């Protein structure tokens, strides 16, 4: 675009005010001008044409954005799955407490104290499990938020029309993307973690056994 070309023409060297910035110092990783290469601070450095470095780093940033977006999709799917696990744990907990209440309602008052203890056991495990999964959701959510913000920053950088201005910030942005992509997001609840069926009881006992009622183990 004309405005783009005009903007490039006015990007001049700070050391040589009449010289356009038109090359890139590979050693110093900075845009510079031809006089800086011949006589100035970069005379002993290896340089490359500005457009070549611009296109290469922009391609790297584009690949980084695609990688983050794909990772964000996977994280969102994991969050959705774990939210469903939370709902299932809570529903299973409510169902087991309801069953337990119905069983105890048919018994004598001697069962009330034991009933309260068993309900508390369900509630404790339900709370422990839900809190663990919600903690993971918060962890994944924080990562997703940070990654999404990084994607926004990268997209804004992609829209920078001036090559030299872009290259002044692209290296740091690429490093952030690389660091973000290396963060491990492998913690998840084990298969069947949401199961609460072990809080089942059998009340077909004689009265002398009522005081020893506990949750069934196994089946």
C-alpha positions as CSV (number, residue, x, y, z in Angstrom):
1,X,0.0,0.0,0.0
2,X,1.2,3.6,-0.6
3,X,1.1,4.5,3.0
4,X,3.1,1.5,3.9
5,X,5.8,2.5,1.4
6,X,5.8,6.0,2.6
7,X,6.2,4.9,6.2
8,X,9.2,2.7,5.3
9,X,10.9,5.6,3.5
10,X,10.8,7.8,6.6
11,X,12.4,5.2,8.9
12,X,15.9,6.6,9.1
13,X,19.1,5.7,10.9
14,X,19.7,7.4,14.2
15,X,23.5,7.5,13.6
16,X,23.2,8.6,9.9
17,X,20.2,10.8,9.6
18,X,20.2,10.8,5.8
19,X,20.4,7.0,5.6
20,X,17.4,4.7,5.4
21,X,17.3,1.6,7.6
22,X,17.6,-1.1,4.9
23,X,19.6,-4.1,6.4
24,X,19.5,-6.3,9.4
25,X,22.5,-7.1,11.6
26,X,22.4,-10.8,12.4
27,X,24.9,-10.6,15.2
28,X,23.3,-7.7,17.0
29,X,19.8,-8.8,15.9
30,X,18.8,-5.2,15.0
31,X,17.8,-3.3,11.9
32,X,20.5,-0.8,10.7
33,X,21.7,1.1,7.7
34,X,24.4,0.6,5.0
35,X,26.7,3.2,6.5
36,X,26.6,1.5,9.9
37,X,27.7,-1.7,8.1
38,X,30.5,0.0,6.2
39,X,31.8,2.5,8.7
40,X,29.8,2.3,11.9
41,X,29.0,0.0,14.8
42,X,28.1,-3.0,12.6
43,X,31.2,-3.0,10.2
44,X,32.4,-6.3,11.5
45,X,29.0,-7.9,11.7
46,X,27.2,-10.2,9.3
47,X,24.1,-8.6,7.8
48,X,21.2,-9.6,5.7
49,X,18.6,-7.8,3.6
50,X,15.8,-6.4,5.8
51,X,12.9,-7.9,3.7
52,X,14.4,-11.4,4.0
53,X,14.7,-11.3,7.8
54,X,11.3,-9.6,8.0
55,X,9.6,-12.4,6.0
56,X,11.4,-15.1,7.9
57,X,10.5,-13.8,11.4
58,X,7.0,-13.0,10.3
59,X,6.6,-16.6,9.1
60,X,7.9,-17.9,12.5
61,X,5.4,-15.7,14.3
62,X,2.6,-16.9,12.1
63,X,3.6,-20.5,12.9
64,X,3.7,-19.6,16.6
65,X,0.2,-18.1,16.5
66,X,-1.2,-21.2,14.8
67,X,0.5,-23.4,17.4
68,X,-1.0,-21.4,20.3
69,X,-4.5,-21.3,18.8
70,X,-4.4,-25.1,18.3
71,X,-3.2,-25.5,21.9
72,X,-5.9,-23.2,23.2
73,X,-8.6,-25.3,21.4
74,X,-7.2,-28.4,23.2
75,X,-7.1,-26.7,26.6
76,X,-10.7,-25.4,26.1
77,X,-11.8,-29.0,25.4
78,X,-10.1,-30.3,28.5
79,X,-11.7,-27.5,30.6
80,X,-15.1,-28.4,29.2
81,X,-14.5,-32.1,30.0
82,X,-13.4,-31.3,33.6
83,X,-16.4,-29.0,34.2
84,X,-18.6,-32.0,33.2
85,X,-16.7,-34.2,35.7
86,X,-17.5,-31.6,38.4
87,X,-21.1,-31.7,37.5
88,X,-21.1,-35.5,37.5
89,X,-19.3,-35.7,40.9
90,X,-21.9,-33.3,42.4
91,X,-24.8,-35.2,40.9
92,X,-23.4,-38.6,42.0
93,X,-22.8,-37.1,45.5
94,X,-26.4,-35.7,45.6
95,X,-27.8,-39.0,44.4
96,X,-25.8,-41.1,47.0
97,X,-26.8,-38.8,49.8
98,X,-30.5,-39.0,48.8
99,X,-30.3,-42.9,48.7
100,X,-28.6,-42.8,52.1
101,X,-31.3,-40.6,53.5
102,X,-34.1,-42.8,52.3
103,X,-32.4,-45.9,53.9
104,X,-31.9,-44.2,57.2
105,X,-35.4,-42.8,57.3
106,X,-36.8,-46.3,57.6
107,X,-34.7,-47.1,60.7
108,X,-34.9,-46.2,64.3
109,X,-33.4,-43.1,65.8
110,X,-30.3,-45.0,66.8
111,X,-29.2,-44.7,63.2
112,X,-29.3,-40.9,63.1
113,X,-25.8,-40.3,64.5
114,X,-24.3,-42.9,62.2
115,X,-26.2,-41.4,59.3
116,X,-24.7,-38.0,60.0
117,X,-21.2,-39.5,60.0
118,X,-21.7,-41.3,56.7
119,X,-23.1,-38.2,55.1
120,X,-20.1,-36.2,56.2
121,X,-17.8,-38.8,54.6
122,X,-19.6,-38.4,51.3
123,X,-19.5,-34.6,51.6
124,X,-15.8,-34.6,52.4
125,X,-14.8,-36.7,49.5
126,X,-17.1,-34.8,47.2
127,X,-15.6,-31.5,48.3
128,X,-12.1,-32.9,48.0
129,X,-12.7,-34.1,44.5
130,X,-14.5,-31.1,43.3
131,X,-11.9,-28.7,44.8
132,X,-9.1,-30.6,43.1
133,X,-10.8,-30.5,39.7
134,X,-11.8,-26.9,40.1
135,X,-8.2,-26.1,40.9
136,X,-7.2,-27.8,37.7
137,X,-9.8,-25.8,35.8
138,X,-8.4,-22.6,37.3
139,X,-4.9,-23.6,36.3
140,X,-6.0,-24.4,32.7
141,X,-8.1,-21.2,32.6
142,X,-5.2,-19.1,33.7
143,X,-3.0,-20.6,31.0
144,X,-5.7,-20.2,28.4
145,X,-6.2,-16.5,29.4
146,X,-2.5,-15.8,29.2
147,X,-2.1,-17.7,26.0
148,X,-5.1,-15.9,24.4
149,X,-3.6,-12.5,25.4
150,X,-0.3,-13.6,23.8
151,X,-2.2,-14.5,20.6
152,X,-3.8,-11.0,20.6
153,X,-0.4,-9.4,21.0
154,X,1.0,-11.6,18.2
155,X,-1.8,-10.7,15.9
156,X,-1.3,-7.0,16.6
157,X,2.4,-7.4,15.8
158,X,1.5,-9.1,12.5
159,X,-0.4,-6.0,11.5
160,X,2.7,-3.7,12.0
161,X,3.4,-2.3,8.5
162,X,7.0,-1.1,9.3
163,X,9.5,-3.9,9.0
164,X,12.1,-2.4,11.3
165,X,9.6,-1.5,14.0
166,X,8.2,-5.0,13.7
167,X,11.6,-6.6,14.0
168,X,12.4,-4.5,17.1
169,X,9.7,-6.5,19.1
170,X,9.3,-9.8,17.2
171,X,12.2,-11.6,18.9
172,X,10.8,-11.1,22.4
173,X,7.3,-12.0,21.2
174,X,8.6,-15.2,19.7
175,X,10.4,-16.1,22.9
176,X,7.2,-15.6,24.9
177,X,5.3,-17.9,22.4
178,X,8.0,-20.6,22.7
179,X,8.0,-20.4,26.5
180,X,4.2,-20.5,26.6
181,X,4.1,-23.6,24.3
182,X,6.5,-25.5,26.7
183,X,4.3,-25.1,29.7
184,X,3.1,-28.6,30.7
185,X,-0.7,-28.9,30.9
186,X,-0.9,-32.7,31.5
187,X,-2.6,-32.8,35.0
188,X,-6.1,-34.3,34.7
189,X,-8.3,-36.4,37.0
190,X,-7.8,-40.1,36.7
191,X,-10.4,-42.1,34.7
192,X,-13.4,-42.8,36.9
193,X,-12.4,-40.0,39.3
194,X,-15.9,-38.7,39.4
195,X,-17.3,-42.0,40.5
196,X,-19.0,-41.9,43.9
197,X,-20.6,-45.3,43.9
198,X,-18.4,-46.6,46.7
199,X,-20.7,-44.7,49.1
200,X,-23.3,-47.5,49.0
201,X,-24.7,-49.3,52.0
202,X,-26.8,-52.4,52.6
203,X,-29.3,-52.0,55.4
204,X,-30.4,-55.6,55.5
205,X,-28.9,-56.2,58.8
206,X,-30.4,-57.3,62.1
207,X,-30.9,-54.6,64.8
208,X,-27.8,-55.8,66.7
209,X,-25.6,-54.8,63.7
210,X,-27.0,-51.4,63.2
211,X,-24.3,-49.6,65.2
212,X,-21.6,-51.0,62.9
213,X,-23.1,-49.9,59.6
214,X,-20.5,-48.6,57.2
215,X,-20.1,-48.0,53.5
216,X,-19.7,-51.1,51.4
217,X,-16.3,-51.9,50.0
218,X,-16.0,-53.5,46.6
219,X,-19.3,-54.2,44.9
